Amino acid sequence: MDRFIRRADPRTLSVRDLLEARDQYHVHIANLPTVIGTAIGRYRIRLTDPNYADEHAEQTGKELGARTLANSDFRPWSWPCVLVFVSEWLDRTTLSRHPELAVPPVLYLPDGRQVRTCPVLVQRRVSNLPPADTALYAADRFGPNFQVHVADQGATRMGVASAIVEDGACAFALVSRHLTSGTEPGAPVFALPRGKKVGIGHITAHGVDALPLADIYPGFAGRDARLTLDAALVKLDDIGATNSQYLGVGGFGPVIDLSSDKMSLNLIGCPLFTVLPGGMRTEGCVHGLFYRHASMGGIDSLAEFLIGPRRAGDTVQTRPGDSGVTWFWDEMADRGVKDAGLPPPTAFRPLAVQWGGHGFGALNSSRATEFALATGFSSLCKALNVELVEDWRSGQSRYWGKVGHYNIGFAACFALQTSKAKAVFKANAGAIGVSDEDIVAGNLPGATQTSQFIALADVPDLVWRRSRGKDKANHFADMDETGSGPFAGKTLMQLWLQAPATRDPQVWDQFYSSIDPDRKPQYRGALPFRVAELYKVMVQAVAARQLDAYVCAAGVLAHYIGDACQPLHISHLHHGESDDPDDDKVHAVYEDDMLNQAAEEVVAGVKQRVADAPHRPLFKGPMAAADAIVQLMRRTITELPPAEILEVFERVHGRGQAAAMWSALGERTLNRMADGALTLATVWQSAWKEGKGEQGFTLAACRQPVPPARLKKLYDTKGFAESRWLREMTLASLA
């Protein structure tokens, strides 16, 4: 061995190394006449090769003939490699006469890394497979793994619903883009529960065909390479009529989150399974990554996953029309201990969504080996900016979780200052929030219950975020973000406190434009002005002797003031640093996970603090209410800086994260929640006084609860306390 030649251990090569090598040699390999595609993976050893059974077996030097998908497989000791699929196998005699046709056995990188290639003889399936049959469903409610149908140009296209996802405002069925391609947004989509044609939603403009590889996996080599995504969103008509569980499988577990840093060759051989529409369980495993399945005009198309059979000689059972099926990690098979007494998982983690298939076979073979082409589930979520709905029943609100909103709303109901106001809120406390006992027990409304009455404190999240698109910006305000241009060096908080003339929604809109003229309306936070709008509604309702409208407006107001005392709702750090994807979950961990695991302490702590606090001075006018909210925000950021929440989140990871955050932040979080409840009660009392509630209502009327059906009718009415973008608000409209 020449000790002066660097030979890096090929077993240490990473996904990034293999992609870089393939990219460096792409022009060479792509111009070989026999090459029809490449992928990265692990070396496929022939079943007859002594190395298939024994890693240390000596090589005989004999020519073993063509390597095919049927006569080879990868083993635990297989080296990382670039798989090269060829249409003709060239023997040694041919290669000796035409060395220019050879696939280079080793790809050398400038720094000495050496990447092996693994040629595999295949031929494309000549005839198309018959399409999947229309499945019959005994289930009553539409959900993932239902076939979905779109009528277009006198024909019907069919695909499969992959999952239910949401963007914080609406819930959607995730489907393949080619199902909706060419069809106008708003066109209906159908399913067949119990064989009956039922409209389940409408096509949206949200879809993606392909994106540059670097957009999904920054840093991965792939010049002129686009990752096929093939995904679109169908907006659901009625989430109450939708089931989030995958038919034939069960509940979804957390998405397997892949990124440039997390993608590894450990995925090769990962056992997967899916259940096709109609109930057929299909098993497979990952055979390759980033398979180049097409090239046109110098642009290469990549499939993130090449999913094939688990055993050499088998095939993956899939047909045209199965696009959209979700492939789950087969955890039981991966354990290899099915009989060891370990319980099976209760939820299954999705890895990929199928969008197509390839049939490969050796020359002169009548049988093709079917492979599924799929995209990572996490890649689709990233591209479409959505999150998986794992379970409607257990799903938590993403905005100051239900524990926070309902506790603040309920606690405030017992902090009013006058006899009749006290009577109103005592009578309607159960309609505004959730009792302490139910919060501790976890009996909180879920997204599937929107056809029924929802306690008012979470109506803006559970109802209005789906029925009122313009309500998105009312839940936050980035009070610590620094402006530009005429607002250079100033934050919204500084402007509000130091320059009262800037307390104007139009000035705020100009502030956001100074940072980014193209910032969309939903990212221009308007929280204080939303409070002003609802204060005006409450005063007018009391003056008009409309107790139901007052209670309804007061109840939904609890949500926005609850947002105002949540530090991450009033900061540009709402999801951590914008350039650090690892921070994205800080919001949910702080406001959901942390409070959920400490629900009993939250209830007792907030209740005691509210009971011990003195009454606060009242005020008059909508803009005075807005100022009270900004003062609440100021106190919140001062006592519990958002940067500190992020620091604690980053310090601890894993199962103990929520408990560690509670230990460090819990007492101050309780202070903030109690301050929110007291501020809310003060706003309620001020509006009651301004509308002359003590004079206008009898004590008997105040003690009578407003019927929930009446409250639901009000909040389901678009014109009631209508939501608007910041740019549509004016000081005159708030007066």
C-alpha positions, -999 to 999 in steps of 0.1 A, spaced: 0 0 0 13 34 -9 12 54 24 14 87 5 -20 83 -11 -49 95 11 -76 69 13 -105 82 34 -126 55 50 -156 52 27 -178 41 56 -177 76 70 -191 94 39 -223 114 45 -253 123 23 -236 157 17 -204 139 5 -223 117 -19 -244 145 -34 -212 166 -39 -195 137 -57 -225 131 -79 -227 167 -87 -190 170 -96 -193 140 -120 -228 147 -132 -219 158 -167 -196 128 -172 -221 102 -159 -252 118 -176 -235 116 -210 -228 79 -208 -253 63 -233 -263 35 -209 -271 56 -179 -308 63 -172 -307 77 -137 -288 80 -104 -295 80 -67 -274 80 -35 -275 50 -11 -256 20 -1 -237 -5 -23 -259 -34 -36 -242 -68 -31 -252 -97 -54 -269 -125 -35 -244 -149 -49 -214 -128 -38 -196 -143 -7 -197 -108 8 -235 -109 9 -233 -133 38 -199 -124 52 -185 -89 54 -149 -103 55 -152 -129 28 -123 -128 3 -130 -116 -33 -126 -144 -59 -120 -120 -88 -146 -138 -109 -169 -118 -131 -203 -121 -115 -224 -108 -143 -250 -81 -143 -262 -67 -110 -299 -62 -110 -325 -52 -84 -337 -88 -82 -303 -104 -76 -288 -78 -52 -295 -60 -20 -277 -38 5 -263 -52 37 -254 -35 70 -218 -33 59 -226 -19 25 -205 12 17 -221 46 9 -222 50 -29 -238 66 -59 -263 42 -74 -261 43 -112 -290 27 -131 -280 15 -165 -299 1 -195 -271 -21 -207 -245 -42 -188 -210 -40 -203 -188 -69 -196 -150 -67 -193 -143 -75 -229 -166 -47 -241 -151 -22 -216 -116 -31 -227 -125 -20 -263 -146 10 -252 -133 23 -219 -151 56 -226 -184 38 -219 -175 27 -184 -191 41 -153 -162 53 -132 -159 29 -103 -146 57 -79 -155 94 -79 -125 114 -66 -131 147 -48 -104 174 -47 -98 169 -9 -91 132 -13 -126 118 -5 -134 88 -27 -170 78 -35 -178 44 -50 -204 40 -77 -227 10 -79 -241 3 -114 -274 -16 -115 -290 -30 -147 -326 -20 -151 -351 -13 -178 -382 8 -175 -415 -9 -175 -428 -6 -210 -466 -9 -204 -485 11 -179 -500 -6 -148 -538 -6 -146 -551 23 -124 -562 17 -88 -598 8 -84 -623 31 -67 -624 21 -31 -655 16 -10 -655 31 24 -676 20 54 -664 51 73 -689 80 77 -664 108 79 -638 119 53 -602 117 64 -566 108 53 -564 78 30 -597 85 14 -596 87 -24 -604 122 -36 -618 132 -70 -617 163 -91 -638 168 -123 -620 186 -151 -623 187 -189 -650 161 -190 -630 136 -170 -624 128 -133 -589 127 -118 -583 106 -86 -557 108 -59 -554 101 -22 -557 125 8 -523 123 26 -532 141 59 -550 170 74 -528 200 78 -533 236 90 -516 269 86 -528 285 118 -559 299 101 -575 271 81 -575 233 79 -567 216 46 -565 181 31 -530 176 17 -532 161 -18 -510 157 -49 -505 188 -70 -512 169 -103 -547 161 -90 -556 199 -89 -533 212 -116 -551 232 -142 -583 234 -122 -594 268 -111 -592 276 -73 -626 272 -58 -634 241 -78 -650 213 -56 -633 182 -45 -653 150 -37 -649 118 -17 -671 87 -14 -678 79 23 -702 49 23 -703 51 -15 -721 85 -14 -706 114 -33 -698 141 -8 -681 175 -13 -652 177 12 -636 210 2 -624 233 -25 -592 237 -45 -569 265 -33 -541 283 -51 -517 269 -25 -496 242 -42 -461 234 -53 -447 213 -81 -410 215 -75 -384 237 -58 -346 240 -60 -330 214 -38 -312 241 -18 -345 256 -9 -355 225 11 -320 213 20 -296 243 22 -260 233 15 -268 202 -5 -251 201 -39 -273 199 -69 -267 224 -97 -299 228 -117 -315 202 -96 -351 206 -85 -368 185 -58 -402 171 -69 -428 180 -43 -461 176 -61 -484 188 -33 -514 210 -30 -540 221 -3 -577 215 -5 -595 238 20 -620 217 40 -656 228 41 -664 214 75 -637 202 99 -664 189 122 -672 163 95 -635 153 91 -615 127 108 -577 134 112 -567 97 116 -552 78 87 -578 52 76 -565 17 81 -536 29 102 -547 51 131 -534 82 147 -505 102 133 -474 106 154 -450 135 151 -436 141 116 -401 127 111 -383 160 107 -355 160 82 -331 187 73 -296 192 59 -282 183 93 -305 154 101 -306 136 67 -283 106 69 -276 73 52 -292 56 82 -324 61 62 -313 35 37 -331 3 46 -355 21 70 -387 -1 70 -418 17 59 -454 7 54 -486 22 41 -522 11 37 -536 17 2 -572 29 -3 -593 -2 1 -573 -16 30 -542 -33 14 -512 -30 37 -480 -25 16 -445 -28 31 -412 -14 17 -380 3 27 -359 32 16 -336 21 -13 -322 54 -24 -322 91 -18 -325 120 -42 -331 98 -72 -327 117 -105 -359 105 -123 -360 130 -152 -340 156 -170 -353 183 -193 -336 214 -207 -307 210 -184 -329 208 -153 -327 176 -133 -358 164 -113 -351 146 -80 -373 123 -60 -364 126 -23 -371 89 -16 -369 58 -37 -390 33 -18 -387 -3 -28 -393 -38 -15 -379 -50 18 -366 -83 3 -348 -89 -30 -372 -103 -56 -403 -87 -41 -421 -57 -53 -440 -27 -38 -478 -30 -44 -488 3 -58 -507 15 -88 -515 48 -107 -541 66 -85 -522 59 -53 -505 93 -54 -509 109 -20 -506 79 2 -485 84 33 -456 61 41 -450 56 78 -420 44 97 -425 7 106 -412 10 142 -421 -26 151 -401 -40 122 -372 -16 129 -371 -28 165 -366 -64 154 -382 -75 186 -418 -82 178 -421 -110 203 -402 -93 231 -433 -80 248 -428 -44 239 -461 -26 232 -469 -16 196 -469 22 190 -503 39 194 -495 65 167 -474 62 136 -448 87 124 -451 98 88 -419 99 68 -429 105 32 -458 111 8 -459 92 -25 -464 111 -57 -454 86 -84 -439 52 -92 -413 35 -114 -412 -1 -125 -377 -15 -130 -367 -49 -142 -336 -67 -157 -334 -71 -194 -354 -100 -207 -374 -102 -175 -412 -103 -178 -417 -90 -142 -409 -55 -131 -400 -45 -96 -422 -16 -85 -408 14 -66 -426 43 -51 -413 79 -56 -420 100 -26 -413 134 -9 -404 138 27 -434 149 48 -414 175 66 -403 189 32 -439 194 22 -447 211 55 -418 234 50 -427 243 14 -464 249 21 -459 264 55 -483 241 72 -483 217 102 -497 182 105 -529 178 125 -520 147 145 -554 144 162 -583 169 163 -592 157 198 -557 162 213 -545 190 191 -536 222 211 -542 257 199 -510 273 187 -517 306 202 -513 309 240 -526 274 245 -561 267 257 -550 264 294 -537 300 292 -567 316 274 -594 298 293 -578 303 327 -573 341 321 -609 345 309 -623 325 338 -602 342 365 -612 377 352 -648 369 357 -644 371 394 -625 404 395 -652 430 386 -658 460 408 -696 467 409 -725 445 419 -742 442 386 -710 438 366 -700 411 391 -734 394 386 -731 394 347 -697 378 347 -704 353 375 -734 341 355 -715 338 323 -681 326 335 -687 291 321 -695 306 287 -664 328 286 -638 304 301 -634 269 314 -637 261 351 -606 254 372 -617 218 377 -621 212 339 -587 229 331 -569 206 356 -588 176 342 -579 186 306 -615 189 296 -609 216 270 -628 223 237 -612 209 206 -613 219 169 -638 192 160 -664 209 183 -669 240 163 -704 229 152 -712 232 189 -708 262 212 -672 271 220 -663 289 252 -657 325 241 -621 329 252 -608 307 224 -633 315 197 -607 337 179 -584 307 176 -608 278 172 -635 295 151 -624 329 137 -589 318 125 -608 295 101 -638 316 93 -622 351 93 -590 354 74 -585 390 84 -583 381 121 -548 367 117 -530 400 125 -552 407 156 -534 382 178 -500 399 181 -478 430 177 -441 429 174 -435 456 200 -397 452 201 -390 452 164 -369 481 152 -382 502 123 -364 518 94 -365 551 75 -384 577 94 -388 551 122 -351 541 123 -339 531 158 -374 531 172 -397 502 182 -435 503 183 -433 502 221 -410 533 222 -431 552 198 -463 545 218 -448 556 251 -428 586 238 -448 599 208 -486 597 215 -492 610 179 -480 576 166 -509 558 184 -526 555 150 -532 523 130 -522 541 98 -488 551 114 -483 515 125 -489 504 89 -463 528 78 -439 515 104 -443 480 91 -438 492 55 -406 510 66 -392 475 75 -406 457 44 -429 474 19 -441 440 8 -449 427 42 -483 409 39 -513 422 60 -513 391 82 -478 399 94 -487 435 105 -498 430 141 -527 451 152 -535 437 187 -540 470 207 -563 483 180 -583 451 180 -589 457 217 -600 492 210 -625 479 184 -640 454 209 -641 480 237 -663 502 214 -686 472 206 -690 466 244 -698 502 252 -724 504 223 -739 471 234 -743 482 270 -758 515 259 -782 497 236 -792 473 265 -779 443 245 -765 422 272 -758 392 249 -737 413 225 -718 428 255 -710 393 269 -700 379 236 -676 408 228 -662 407 264 -657 369 261 -637 370 228 -618 400 241 -604 377 268 -585 359 240 -567 390 226 -558 403 261 -546 368 269 -523 372 239 -511 406 251 -496 391 283 -478 363 265 -443 375 259 -438 357 226 -470 372 211 -456 408 215 -421 402 202 -403 396 169 -389 365 187 -424 348 185 -408 317 169 -372 324 179 -345 338 157 -357 339 121 -325 324 108 -325 295 133 -351 267 124 -343 250 157 -361 278 175 -394 273 157 -410 253 184 -403 277 213 -437 292 210 -456 259 213 -434 245 240 -437 276 262 -474 283 258 -487 247 253 -464 221 267 -452 241 297 -487 252 308 -503 218 301 -479 199 324 -484 225 351 -521 231 347 -529 226 384 -503 251 395 -515 275 368 -550 274 381 -541 279 418 -514 305 411 -535 328 389 -565 325 411 -546 335 442 -528 364 425 -561 378 412 -578 375 445 -550 393 463 -547 422 439 -564 456 444 -589 470 419 -573 492 392 -584 526 380 -610 527 352 -607 547 320 -629 559 292 -627 555 254 -614 529 229 -579 543 226 -576 544 264 -583 506 263 -556 502 236 -532 521 259 -541 498 288 -531 469 266 -498 484 256 -490 491 292 -497 454 299 -473 445 271 -447 468 286 -449 452 320 -449 417 303 -417 423 283 -400 440 313 -407 411 337 -403 382 313 -381 392 283 -388 371 253 -350 365 248 -348 348 282 -376 324 272 -356 315 241 -324 311 261 -341 286 285 -357 268 256 -323 264 239 -306 253 271 -327 222 278 -338 197 252 -358 164 253 -386 152 275 -376 174 305 -377 206 285 -412 218 295 -406 211 332 -372 229 330 -389 259 314 -416 259 341 -389 258 368 -372 288 354 -401 308 341 -432 296 359 -436 322 387 -432 351 363 -455 334 338 -482 333 365 -476 369 373 -481 378 336 -513 357 334 -527 373 365 -519 408 352 -537 398 320 -568 387 339 -568 419 360 -564 441 329 -592 422 312 -615 428 342 -606 465 342 -614 468 305 -648 450 310 -656 472 340 -647 504 321 -669 496 292 -697 486 315 -694 520 333 -691 540 301 -722 524 287 -741 530 320 -746 493 327 -753 498 364 -782 521 355 -795 503 325 -799 467 337 -817 452 367 -798 429 390 -822 401 380 -813 405 343 -776 406 352 -779 373 371 -795 355 341 -769 337 319 -770 345 282 -780 313 263 -750 297 246 -770 294 213 -774 331 212 -737 337 218 -728 312 191 -751 329 166 -734 362 173 -698 350 169 -708 330 138 -721 363 123 -694 379 101 -706 414 108 -704 410 146 -672 427 158 -659 422 123 -622 416 118 -601 439 97 -566 443 85 -545 471 102 -545 491 70 -583 492 71 -585 507 106 -585 544 113 -586 565 144 -620 577 133 -634 542 132 -621 536 167 -635 567 183 
